[in-house]
C-alpha cells in the first residue's frame, strides 16, 4: 500500500494504520539519526519524537513531497534541537552495512581499515557535505528529498554533493600521498 493511501486512511480515522508507516521507516530513520547523534539512546528517543511529531502533524503533511522526506526533515530538526540543547559535538558513525563483507579474514581486515579511513575522512568534511552525501548515497534520496530534509534549495544540494565528493576525493588522495601509496616507483 502506498504511503499516501495509508495517510488517507489514518486521517479518515484508522489511526492504527500509522504502525505501518512506523514499521516501514523505523530502521532507515534510525540509521539517518545515527549520523547526527552520538548516543544510541538519543537516536532512539529522537526517532520516537519524530514519529510522534509526524503523527500529530499529519494533517499538515503535503502530498507534494514523499512522506519519507517529510519524516526525515522532522527527525533532523528534532536531532538538531537535541544537539543544541546538549551542546554536544556531532559524531558521524559509519555503519558496517556500508562495507561489503568478504569471507576471507584478510579481506575483512582491509575493508575495516578502508571503512576506518573513510570514517576519519568524513569527519574532516563539513557536516552539511557529510549529511548530503549520506542521504544521497546511503539512503538513496533524490535531490528534491534531500532539499526537503536539509531545508535548503535543490541547487544547494547539488553544490553540497559536488563539493563534498570533491573534498572527499582530495582528502583520500592526500592520505594516499602521505602513506606512500601515491608515489611513483623508483627506477
Secondary structure, 3 states (H helix, E strand, C coil): CCHHHHHHHHHCCCHHHHHHHHHHHHHHHHHHHHCCCCCHHHHHHHHHHHHHHHHHCHHHCCCCCCHHHHHHHHHHHHHHHHHHHHCCCCCCCCCHHHCCCCCCHHHHHHHHHHHHHHHHHHHHCCHHHHHHHHHHHCCCCCHHHHHHHHCCCHHHHHHHHHHHHHHHHHHHHHHHHHHCCCCCCCC
